[in-house]
Amino acid sequence: MPDNQAAETPQNQTEVFAVHGADPEVLAYAMAKYSRSALSMRESLTEISSQRAEQFLNTFYFQYGHRSIADLAHLAFAVERLSLLAAIVLVDEQRWDGQERSTRYQNFRKSSWFMPEFGADTNAADAFRHSIQTSFAAYHEVAEGALESLKQRVPRPDDMKPETWERTLKARAFDVARYLLPLATNTSLGQIVNARTLETQISRLLSSEFAEVRQLGETLRTAASGPAWNVHADEFAKLQQEIAALDPALGERAAALLTREVKTAPTLVKYAAPNEYAIATRCELRQAAAELLRNEPIEAAPAVDLIGGDETLEVELATTLLYGASHHPYRQIRRIVDQLTEARRSEIIALGAAHRGKHDELLREFASGQALRFDILMDIGGFRDMHRHRRCIQILQDYTHRHGYELPPDLEEDGPESSLAARYRQAIDAAHAAYAELAINHPESAQYALPLATRRRALFKMDFAEALYISELRSAPQGHISYRRIAWEMYEGVRKQYPSLAQYFRTTEIHEPVDVLKR
C-alpha cells in the first residue's frame, strides 16, 4: 500500500506497555527519538546501544541545548551519612522526589555526626566537638525523660498491646527530643530525580559555601557517572558461574548480560560544574543587604506574616533579593526598599541578573508575582517538613542564633520550670553560645552546632490552592505540633485578609485536645 494511503487507514487500538531493563540514558534516547523518528519504542530500544545513546546525547543535549531529553532519564540514589545541614541543601530542588530518615520515629543517638573543617584552629575544633557531644547527651536525657513523663500521663488502653503503646509514646518523646539534634547530625535519604534535575542539583551543590556540600556534589556526580549498584548482582553472578560451568561459551554470553556494569547518567552529568552566576550574585547581594540594613535592628515579627500584594513588582523583586541575603523580616525590608529611589531599586534588581550566563536560569528570587506570600519564622526541625512542599517558591535565609529557639509544647505542659524543661533550655543556650563563639572565625562550620530548635526565617510564595493544601495537610492531628501551628496561622492569615475564602478550607483546629496515642 502506498505511503499516502497509510494515513487513511484507521487504527483504533491504543497500545500501552511498561518498559523495564533499559539503562536510563538509553531509555531517554529511545523516548527522544519519538520526535525525530517513526520507530516504535520496541524498535528504538532494540537498535540502539549505550554508545549510540552517548553520541546522540552529545549532539542534541549539549550542542543544541535540548535539555528536555534529560527529563526522560530517571535515576535513583541512596545518599547515606550526610549531615542534616547538607541534607536540607540537597533536597532544595523544585523537582525533587525522595524520603529522608525521620527524626520523629527514629533514635538518632547512634547516627554519629559530621565534623566540619577548622584548619589549624584546634581550640575551635575541640569547642565544636564538645558542643556536639553535649547536645547529644541532652538529646538522650530529654528523650528518656519525655518518655517517662508520657508513660505517667498517658495510660495504656486495654485494647492496645504494651509494645504498641510504648512504641507510640517513644515516637512522641522523639518529637520533643529532636529539637536538640544539631545540624551536624548524620542522616540518610533516597532520591529519584530526572537527569536534568540531577545536573542542576550537582551544580548547585558544587557552588555551596560548605565544604561538605561541595564534596557531596562531587560524590553525586561520580555516582551518576560510575557503575550503579545492582540489587541482584550476587544472584546474577552466581547464575552466570553456573551457566559457565555447564557451557563456557554460553557463560561468556551470559556474563555480557548478567554481570555487565550499568552507568546511569555518564553523559548527562559530565559537564555539571559550579554555578559562577549564583556564587558571584550571592556575594554581591549580601554586600548590598549589609549596606542597606547595617543600622537596622531586626524587628519583631509574627511566626507567620501574610504579606499583602500591594507593592509593585519592582519592589517585590528588590525586597526578595535582599531578603535571602539578610536575617530581617520581609515586611521590614519592603518598607526600606519602598523608600528608595526608583534608580536604586533598579540597581538592586540588576545585581540579581548581572552575572547570568548564556545557559543560566534566573535565580529563584525572580519567581515573583504570587498572590500569597508567607514570611515564616519557625524551628529548623519543623521547617524541614514545610520544606517538602515543592509547588511553592521558597526563599531561605541563612542559619543564625539571632531569632532564638522554640520550646516544645510537651515541655510547656510540664511547666517551664520543670527539670526536663530546664535541661532543654540549658542545652540549647549552650549550643547557641558555642555557635556565637565559633562563628567569629568560622562562620560556615559554626552553623553545624545549631540545634533543630533554632528558629529559621523563610519566605513561602504560592497560589491559593497551595495555601489551602498546606493548611489542610499540615494542621492534621497526626502531624508535629511545630508545623501544625504554622499551618493554622497560614489559614488564619488568609481568613483575615480574604474572609469570603475561608469557607473552602478544611483546616483542623489546633487548639482542640489531641489523643497522643492517635497522633
DAHU-V805871 format. One record per backbone hydrogen bond with DSSP energy under -1.0 kcal/mol. CO is the residue of the C=O (numbers start at 0). NH is the residue of the N-H. If there is no record, write none. Layout:
co=(CO/CO)
nh=(NH/NH)
This chain:
co=(1/5/22/23/24/25/26/27/28/30/31/32/32/39/40/41/42/43/48/49/50/51/52/53/54/55/56/56/59/64/65/66/68/69/69/72/74/76/78/81/82/83/84/85/86/88/90/96/98/107/111/117/119/120/121/122/123/124/125/126/127/128/129/130/131/132/133/134/135/136/137/138/139/140/141/142/143/144/145/146/147/148/149/156/160/161/162/163/164/165/166/167/168/169/170/172/173/175/176/177/178/180/181/182/183/184/186/187/188/189/190/192/193/194/195/196/197/198/199/200/201/204/209/210/211/212/213/214/215/216/217/218/219/220/221/223/229/231/232/233/234/235/236/237/238/239/240/241/242/246/247/248/249/250/251/253/254/261/264/268/273/274/275/276/277/278/279/280/281/282/283/284/285/286/287/288/292/302/304/307/311/312/313/314/315/316/317/318/319/322/328/329/330/331/332/333/336/340/341/342/343/344/345/346/349/349/352/362/363/365/371/372/373/374/375/377/378/379/381/382/384/385/392/394/400/403/407/407/408/409/414/417/418/419/420/421/422/423/424/425/426/427/428/429/430/431/432/433/434/437/441/443/444/445/446/447/449/450/451/452/453/455/456/457/458/459/460/461/462/463/464/465/466/467/468/469/472/475/479/480/481/482/483/484/485/486/487/488/489/490/491/492/493/497/500/501/514)
nh=(4/8/26/27/28/29/30/31/32/33/34/35/36/43/44/45/46/47/52/53/54/55/56/57/58/59/60/61/65/66/68/69/71/72/194/194/192/190/188/186/86/87/88/89/90/91/92/191/189/110/185/120/121/124/125/126/127/128/129/130/131/132/133/134/135/136/137/138/139/140/141/142/143/144/145/146/147/148/149/150/151/152/153/159/164/165/166/167/168/169/170/171/172/173/174/176/177/178/179/180/452/451/184/84/113/83/81/100/78/98/76/74/197/198/199/200/201/202/203/204/205/207/213/214/215/216/217/218/219/220/221/222/223/224/225/264/232/235/236/237/238/239/240/241/242/243/244/245/246/250/251/252/253/254/255/257/258/227/268/271/275/278/279/280/281/282/283/284/285/286/287/288/289/290/291/292/295/376/374/309/315/316/317/318/319/320/321/322/323/325/332/333/334/335/336/337/339/344/345/346/347/348/349/350/352/353/355/365/366/367/461/306/459/304/457/455/382/383/385/386/387/388/460/458/403/454/410/411/412/413/417/421/422/423/424/425/426/427/428/429/430/431/432/433/434/435/436/437/438/441/445/446/447/448/449/183/182/453/380/405/379/377/396/375/394/373/392/371/466/467/468/469/470/471/472/473/475/478/483/484/485/486/487/488/489/490/491/492/493/494/495/496/497/500/503/504/517)
